[in-house]
Amino acid sequence: MSFFKLPAVMKSIVVFILMVNMIKNRETALFSLKTLILITALSAIIGILQEIIFFYKGIEIAGVIQEDVKRFMWQETPFGTLMRVPAFTSWYTILANHLSIALIVGINFILYSILTKKKEKLFLYIAMILMSIALYFTFSYSSILIVLSAFIFSIMLRWISLKIYVTLFFVILLLGFFSGFIPDFLADPKKYFMTEDLSIRIELLRDGITGFLNRHPFIGNGVGTGHKYTSNIDLWPVHNNFVLIADEIGLFGLLTYCIFFFAFIFRQVMSISKIKNTKDRAIALSLIIAFIAYLINLQLQAQHIDFFIFLYLGLIEAIISTLSSQTAVEISAKRKV
């Protein structure tokens, strides 16, 4: 049987094990993250080219996307109708998730000067610009907001200084004032909260919660049937990962799901606490921050954990455990000396 015909769960487990066993030292850990950024930057280039071709020629190059959902790929802007680019992926939110992870890892590489060679630094800066442009072209505003929040959080971890926080606050305040956002927000705050998109999400959330509580609370309604609990005309399931899990595999499945990921994060945080090297700790922290940002983003999307994330989970497990064990070896060697 072909690897690509294996059930998704089996493929995910195989990929996770391969990633864990592939990385054995600091050099391969750093190389794997460079590769992650490179591949994501290439996807960003494809996404930007898709947008340019669509804008100038009106030709949509969107890969294998079903015709009945293509109408959700168009975004009205002051420049006209643009495409929410998916690049190599099957949907624009998936690309946004990949870009978010790579951008958060990249900003921590910059903050902690992980890369020392000039060519590598130049490549990283170019990759960050390309990925930022591609993220904007996905028009996934939740992803953009989460990435910006992760950037600010990473800066706060890097420089624990009240002066920097106060300066950053006033810079954001001034930008908001001169851009007209703050005066407009104060004049009519409701339009920023009760948008049509948000009202739809709230309705889906209400339907999803009442659906599994009243019908199949413990075992769910079955994988891929979350839309049956909502009254959406387009058959959308709830746009919240936790509620979607409860809808489809019940409270038992949701509990297992939560325990797995919270235990995984807790284990990695404990491993990070053992890492003494500043740059190694920065690499490990960037992976965890990016993963938490991904989980938060899933709470605004109608998606399960996909095949890619198990590759990323394997990457996190392999890199953090390698850096942690290498620190222990170095400490032991110093004691012997």
C-alpha positions as CSV (number, residue, x, y, z in Angstrom):
1,M,0.0,0.0,0.0
2,S,1.3,3.5,-0.9
3,F,2.2,5.8,2.0
4,F,-0.2,8.4,0.7
5,K,-3.1,5.9,0.9
6,L,-2.6,5.1,4.6
7,P,-5.2,6.4,7.0
8,A,-4.4,9.9,8.2
9,V,-3.9,8.9,11.8
10,M,-1.3,6.3,10.8
11,K,0.5,8.7,8.5
12,S,0.6,11.2,11.3
13,I,2.1,8.7,13.8
14,V,4.7,7.6,11.3
15,V,5.7,11.2,10.5
16,F,5.9,12.0,14.3
17,I,8.2,9.1,14.9
18,L,10.4,9.9,11.9
19,M,10.8,13.5,13.1
20,V,11.7,12.5,16.7
21,N,14.4,10.0,15.5
22,M,15.8,12.3,12.8
23,I,17.2,15.1,15.0
24,K,20.0,14.1,17.3
25,N,22.1,17.2,17.9
26,R,22.0,21.0,18.0
27,E,23.2,21.3,14.3
28,T,20.4,19.1,12.9
29,A,17.8,20.9,15.1
30,L,18.8,24.3,13.7
31,F,19.0,22.9,10.1
32,S,15.5,21.5,10.4
33,L,14.1,24.9,11.4
34,K,15.9,26.6,8.6
35,T,14.3,24.0,6.3
36,L,10.9,24.8,7.8
37,I,11.3,28.5,7.1
38,L,12.7,27.9,3.6
39,I,9.8,25.6,2.5
40,T,7.2,28.0,4.0
41,A,9.0,31.0,2.2
42,L,8.7,29.0,-1.1
43,S,5.0,28.5,-0.4
44,A,4.7,32.3,0.3
45,I,6.3,33.0,-3.1
46,I,3.7,30.8,-4.8
47,G,0.9,32.5,-2.9
48,I,2.2,36.0,-3.9
49,L,2.4,34.9,-7.6
50,Q,-1.1,33.5,-7.4
51,E,-2.3,36.9,-6.2
52,I,-0.4,38.8,-8.9
53,I,-1.7,36.6,-11.7
54,F,-5.3,36.8,-10.4
55,F,-5.0,40.6,-10.0
56,Y,-3.6,41.4,-13.4
57,K,-4.9,38.5,-15.5
58,G,-8.1,37.4,-13.6
59,I,-6.8,33.8,-13.7
60,E,-7.3,31.8,-10.6
61,I,-4.6,29.2,-9.9
62,A,-5.8,27.6,-6.7
63,G,-5.1,23.9,-7.1
64,V,-7.5,21.2,-6.0
65,I,-10.2,23.3,-4.4
66,Q,-13.8,22.2,-4.7
67,E,-16.0,24.4,-6.9
68,D,-18.7,24.9,-4.3
69,V,-16.3,26.5,-1.8
70,K,-14.3,28.7,-4.2
71,R,-16.7,31.5,-3.6
72,F,-15.3,31.9,-0.1
73,M,-11.9,32.6,-1.6
74,W,-12.6,36.1,-2.8
75,Q,-12.0,39.2,-0.7
76,E,-13.4,42.6,-1.5
77,T,-10.7,45.3,-1.0
78,P,-10.3,49.0,-2.0
79,F,-8.2,47.6,-4.9
80,G,-11.0,45.4,-6.1
81,T,-11.6,41.7,-5.6
82,L,-8.5,39.7,-4.5
83,M,-8.0,36.0,-3.9
84,R,-7.3,34.5,-0.5
85,V,-4.3,32.6,-1.6
86,P,-3.8,28.9,-0.6
87,A,-0.3,28.4,-2.3
88,F,0.6,24.7,-2.1
89,T,-2.1,23.9,0.4
90,S,-5.8,23.1,-0.1
91,W,-7.2,26.1,1.7
92,Y,-6.1,29.6,2.6
93,T,-6.5,29.2,6.4
94,I,-4.1,26.2,6.2
95,L,-1.5,28.4,4.5
96,A,-2.1,31.1,7.1
97,N,-1.4,28.5,9.9
98,H,1.8,27.4,8.3
99,L,3.0,31.0,7.7
100,S,2.1,31.9,11.3
101,I,4.3,29.2,12.7
102,A,7.3,30.1,10.5
103,L,6.9,33.8,11.2
104,I,6.9,33.3,14.9
105,V,10.0,31.1,14.8
106,G,11.6,33.6,12.4
107,I,11.1,36.6,14.7
108,N,12.7,34.8,17.6
109,F,15.6,33.9,15.4
110,I,16.0,37.6,14.7
111,L,15.5,38.7,18.3
112,Y,18.1,36.3,19.7
113,S,20.6,36.5,16.7
114,I,20.4,32.7,16.3
115,L,21.9,33.0,12.8
116,T,25.4,34.4,12.6
117,K,26.3,34.3,8.9
118,K,25.4,37.3,6.8
119,K,23.9,35.3,4.0
120,E,21.7,33.4,6.4
121,K,20.5,36.6,8.0
122,L,19.7,38.1,4.6
123,F,17.8,35.0,3.7
124,L,15.8,35.2,6.9
125,Y,14.9,38.9,6.5
126,I,13.8,38.2,2.9
127,A,11.8,35.1,4.0
128,M,10.1,37.1,6.8
129,I,9.0,39.8,4.3
130,L,7.7,37.3,1.8
131,M,5.8,35.3,4.4
132,S,4.3,38.5,5.9
133,I,3.0,39.6,2.5
134,A,1.6,36.1,1.8
135,L,-0.1,36.1,5.2
136,Y,-1.7,39.4,4.4
137,F,-2.9,37.9,1.1
138,T,-4.7,35.1,2.9
139,F,-6.9,37.8,4.5
140,S,-7.0,35.6,7.6
141,Y,-7.3,38.4,10.1
142,S,-7.3,36.1,13.1
143,S,-4.0,34.7,12.0
144,I,-2.5,38.2,11.5
145,L,-3.7,39.3,14.9
146,I,-2.3,36.2,16.6
147,V,1.0,36.6,14.9
148,L,1.3,40.3,15.9
149,S,0.4,39.3,19.5
150,A,3.1,36.5,19.4
151,F,5.6,39.1,18.1
152,I,4.8,41.5,21.0
153,F,5.0,38.6,23.5
154,S,8.3,37.4,22.1
155,I,9.7,41.0,22.4
156,M,8.5,41.2,26.0
157,L,10.3,37.9,26.8
158,R,13.5,39.1,25.1
159,W,13.7,42.5,26.8
160,I,12.1,42.6,30.2
161,S,12.1,46.4,30.6
162,L,9.3,48.7,31.6
163,K,10.7,51.5,29.4
164,I,10.3,49.3,26.3
165,Y,6.7,48.3,27.2
166,V,5.7,51.9,27.8
167,T,7.3,53.1,24.6
168,L,5.7,50.3,22.6
169,F,2.3,51.1,24.1
170,F,2.6,54.8,23.2
171,V,3.8,53.9,19.6
172,I,0.7,51.7,19.1
173,L,-1.5,54.4,20.6
174,L,-0.1,57.0,18.3
175,L,-0.4,54.8,15.2
176,G,-4.0,54.0,16.2
177,F,-4.8,57.7,16.6
178,F,-3.2,59.0,13.5
179,S,-4.6,56.2,11.3
180,G,-8.1,57.1,12.5
181,F,-8.8,53.8,14.1
182,I,-9.1,55.0,17.7
183,P,-11.4,58.0,16.9
184,D,-13.6,55.8,14.7
185,F,-13.7,53.0,17.3
186,L,-14.7,55.5,20.0
187,A,-17.4,56.9,17.8
188,D,-19.0,53.5,16.9
189,P,-17.4,50.6,18.8
190,K,-20.3,48.2,17.9
191,K,-19.3,47.9,14.2
192,Y,-15.9,46.5,15.2
193,F,-17.4,43.8,17.5
194,M,-20.8,42.9,16.0
195,T,-19.7,42.4,12.4
196,E,-21.6,40.0,10.1
197,D,-18.7,37.5,10.3
198,L,-18.7,37.6,14.1
199,S,-22.5,37.2,14.3
200,I,-22.3,34.1,12.1
201,R,-19.5,32.6,14.2
202,I,-21.5,33.3,17.4
203,E,-24.5,31.6,15.9
204,L,-22.4,28.6,14.8
205,L,-20.9,28.4,18.3
206,R,-24.3,28.4,20.0
207,D,-25.6,25.7,17.6
208,G,-22.5,23.6,18.1
209,I,-22.7,23.7,21.9
210,T,-26.4,23.0,22.2
211,G,-26.1,20.3,19.5
212,F,-23.7,18.0,21.2
213,L,-25.2,18.7,24.7
214,N,-28.7,17.8,23.6
215,R,-28.1,15.0,21.2
216,H,-24.8,13.0,21.6
217,P,-22.9,14.5,24.5
218,F,-20.5,11.6,25.2
219,I,-19.7,10.0,21.9
220,G,-20.5,12.7,19.4
221,N,-22.2,12.6,16.0
222,G,-19.3,11.1,14.0
223,V,-16.2,12.5,12.3
224,G,-17.0,14.9,9.5
225,T,-20.6,15.5,10.6
226,G,-20.2,18.6,12.7
227,H,-22.3,20.6,10.3
228,K,-25.4,18.6,11.2
229,Y,-25.6,20.4,14.5
230,T,-25.7,23.9,12.9
231,S,-28.4,25.6,10.9
232,N,-26.0,27.3,8.5
233,I,-27.3,27.3,4.9
234,D,-23.8,26.6,3.6
235,L,-23.5,23.5,5.9
236,W,-20.7,25.1,7.9
237,P,-19.7,23.4,11.2
238,V,-18.8,25.4,14.3
239,H,-15.7,27.6,13.8
240,N,-14.1,26.5,17.1
241,N,-11.8,23.5,17.3
242,F,-12.8,22.4,20.8
243,V,-16.5,22.6,20.2
244,L,-16.1,20.9,16.8
245,I,-14.2,18.0,18.5
246,A,-17.1,17.7,21.0
247,D,-19.6,17.7,18.2
248,E,-18.0,14.9,16.3
249,I,-16.4,12.6,18.9
250,G,-18.1,13.8,22.1
251,L,-16.9,14.9,25.5
252,F,-14.8,11.8,25.9
253,G,-13.0,12.6,22.7
254,L,-12.6,16.3,23.7
255,L,-11.2,15.3,27.1
256,T,-8.6,13.0,25.5
257,Y,-7.8,15.7,23.0
258,C,-7.2,18.4,25.7
259,I,-5.2,16.1,28.0
260,F,-2.9,15.1,25.1
261,F,-2.1,18.7,24.1
262,F,-1.9,20.2,27.5
263,A,0.3,17.3,28.7
264,F,2.5,17.8,25.6
265,I,2.9,21.5,26.3
266,F,3.6,21.0,30.0
267,R,6.3,18.4,29.1
268,Q,8.0,20.7,26.7
269,V,7.9,23.6,29.2
270,M,9.6,21.4,31.8
271,S,12.3,20.4,29.3
272,I,12.8,24.1,28.4
273,S,13.4,24.9,32.1
274,K,16.5,22.6,32.0
275,I,18.1,24.3,29.0
276,K,20.8,26.8,30.1
277,N,22.1,28.1,26.8
278,T,20.2,31.4,26.0
279,K,20.0,30.7,22.2
280,D,18.9,27.1,22.7
281,R,16.2,28.2,25.1
282,A,15.1,30.9,22.6
283,I,14.7,28.3,19.9
284,A,12.7,26.0,22.2
285,L,10.5,28.9,23.4
286,S,9.8,30.0,19.8
287,L,8.5,26.5,19.0
288,I,6.1,26.5,22.0
289,I,4.9,30.0,21.4
290,A,4.2,29.2,17.7
291,F,2.4,26.0,18.7
292,I,0.2,27.7,21.3
293,A,-0.6,30.4,18.7
294,Y,-1.6,27.6,16.3
295,L,-4.0,26.1,18.8
296,I,-5.5,29.5,19.5
297,N,-6.0,30.1,15.8
298,L,-7.8,26.7,15.5
299,Q,-10.4,28.0,17.9
300,L,-11.5,30.4,15.1
301,Q,-11.5,27.9,12.3
302,A,-13.6,24.8,11.3
303,Q,-10.5,22.5,11.2
304,H,-9.1,19.6,13.0
305,I,-5.5,19.1,13.8
306,D,-4.1,18.3,10.3
307,F,-1.3,16.1,9.0
308,F,1.2,19.0,9.0
309,I,0.8,19.6,12.7
310,F,2.0,16.1,13.6
311,L,5.1,16.8,11.6
312,Y,5.5,20.0,13.7
313,L,4.8,18.2,16.9
314,G,7.5,15.7,16.1
315,L,9.8,18.7,15.3
316,I,9.1,20.2,18.7
317,E,9.6,17.0,20.6
318,A,12.8,16.2,18.8
319,I,14.4,19.7,19.0
320,I,13.5,20.5,22.6
321,S,14.4,17.0,23.9
322,T,17.7,17.2,22.0
323,L,18.6,20.7,23.3
324,S,17.6,19.6,26.8
325,S,19.7,16.4,26.8
326,Q,22.6,18.2,25.2
327,T,22.6,20.7,28.0
328,A,22.6,17.9,30.5
329,V,25.6,16.3,28.8
330,E,27.5,19.6,28.7
331,I,26.9,20.2,32.5
332,S,28.0,16.6,33.2
333,A,31.2,17.1,31.2
334,K,32.0,20.4,33.1
335,R,31.6,18.6,36.4
336,K,34.1,15.9,35.4
337,V,36.6,18.5,34.4
